[in-house]
Amino acid sequence: MSSRQARDAIINAVETAASPLDVFNLSNYVSLEDCLGEIDSEAVLVQFNAASEEMVTIGGHGNQGFEETGSVAVIYVVPTGFDSNPVVDKGDEIREELRGSRLTENVIIETIDPFVDMPAGLYGGRLHAWATNLFYSKHDCG
């Protein structure tokens, strides 16, 4: 599970980058269908996928700390039938704002892939989605 500090920093960064779109943290829902039922128009969903932590040397011998790394899916949903060009443009805008960002003193977005089409419609075909993977690191100095 991603740490609370990393989760909060990433959600805040995605909300800023995606503004004025609503952002939904899928960790707060029982199912994807529950979340999708709250979406009226365009929205961004955030799903924390995998995280790990290992001991690392930070700043020289004898300075052990911990490095958390993780991946987060960022999913951009729009009603079916939208022209894809503005969606691709907004996805690129979100990605360009997030990539390489230092969110806090110790949380960094290392990379974020370009958005790609998800193959099937969501919520009974009412919504179309594009998704990307965001990779972050968090360092805790010893």
C-alpha positions in Angstrom: 0.0 0.0 0.0 1.3 3.5 -0.8 2.0 5.6 2.2 -0.4 8.3 3.2 2.1 11.0 2.5 2.6 9.8 -1.1 -1.1 9.2 -1.6 -2.1 12.7 -0.4 0.7 14.4 -2.5 -0.2 12.5 -5.6 -4.0 13.2 -5.3 -3.3 16.9 -4.7 -1.0 17.0 -7.8 -3.5 15.2 -10.0 -6.3 17.6 -8.8 -4.2 20.6 -9.7 -3.1 19.2 -13.1 -6.6 18.1 -14.1 -8.4 21.2 -13.0 -11.3 22.0 -13.5 -12.1 18.3 -13.9 -13.3 16.4 -10.9 -10.8 13.8 -9.5 -12.0 10.6 -7.8 -9.8 8.5 -5.6 -10.9 4.9 -6.3 -9.7 3.8 -2.9 -12.8 5.5 -1.5 -15.2 3.4 -3.5 -16.4 -0.2 -3.1 -16.4 -0.7 -6.9 -15.6 1.1 -10.1 -19.4 1.1 -10.9 -20.1 3.1 -7.6 -17.6 5.7 -8.7 -18.7 5.9 -12.3 -22.3 6.5 -11.1 -21.2 9.9 -9.7 -19.7 11.2 -13.0 -21.8 13.6 -15.0 -19.2 14.5 -17.6 -15.4 14.4 -17.8 -13.5 13.2 -14.8 -10.2 11.7 -13.7 -9.9 8.6 -11.6 -6.9 7.7 -9.5 -6.1 4.1 -8.6 -3.1 3.3 -6.4 -1.7 0.0 -7.8 1.5 -1.3 -6.3 4.1 0.0 -3.9 7.2 -1.4 -2.2 9.9 -0.1 0.1 13.5 -1.0 0.6 16.5 0.1 2.6 18.9 2.3 0.6 21.9 4.4 1.2 21.1 8.1 1.0 23.9 10.7 0.9 26.8 8.4 1.6 28.0 5.4 3.5 26.3 4.9 6.9 23.3 7.0 6.0 20.6 4.4 5.5 17.1 5.4 4.8 14.1 3.9 3.0 12.9 4.4 -0.6 9.2 3.7 -1.4 8.4 3.3 -5.0 5.0 2.8 -6.5 2.7 3.0 -9.5 -0.6 4.7 -9.9 -3.2 4.4 -12.7 -4.6 7.8 -13.8 -7.8 7.2 -15.8 -9.5 10.0 -17.8 -13.1 9.3 -18.5 -15.5 11.1 -20.8 -19.0 10.4 -22.1 -19.0 8.2 -25.2 -19.1 10.1 -28.4 -16.7 12.9 -27.4 -14.2 14.0 -30.0 -10.9 12.5 -29.0 -8.6 15.4 -29.9 -9.5 17.6 -27.0 -9.3 14.6 -24.6 -5.8 13.7 -25.9 -4.8 17.4 -25.6 -6.0 17.5 -21.9 -4.3 14.2 -21.2 -1.0 15.5 -22.5 -1.5 18.7 -20.5 -2.0 16.6 -17.3 1.0 14.4 -18.0 3.3 17.3 -18.9 2.4 19.1 -15.6 3.0 15.9 -13.5 6.1 14.3 -15.0 9.3 14.9 -13.1 7.5 16.9 -10.4 8.8 17.1 -6.8 5.5 17.1 -4.9 6.9 17.4 -1.4 10.4 17.4 0.0 10.6 13.6 -0.4 7.8 12.6 -2.9 8.7 12.8 -6.6 6.8 11.7 -9.7 9.6 10.0 -11.6 7.7 9.3 -14.9 4.2 9.2 -16.3 3.4 7.4 -19.5 1.3 8.9 -22.3 -2.4 8.2 -22.0 -3.7 5.3 -24.1 -7.2 4.3 -25.0 -8.9 1.6 -22.9 -10.4 -1.0 -25.2 -14.0 -1.2 -23.9 -16.6 1.3 -22.9 -17.3 1.7 -19.2 -20.5 2.0 -17.3 -22.7 0.2 -19.9 -20.8 1.9 -22.7 -21.8 5.4 -21.4 -18.2 6.4 -20.8 -14.9 6.0 -22.7 -11.6 6.0 -20.9 -7.9 6.7 -21.4 -5.3 5.6 -18.9 -1.7 6.1 -17.9 0.7 4.8 -15.3 2.4 7.2 -13.0 5.5 6.1 -11.2 6.7 7.8 -8.0 9.4 7.5 -5.3 9.4 8.7 -1.7 12.6 8.9 0.4 12.8 8.8 4.1 16.3 9.6 5.3 17.6 7.6 8.2 
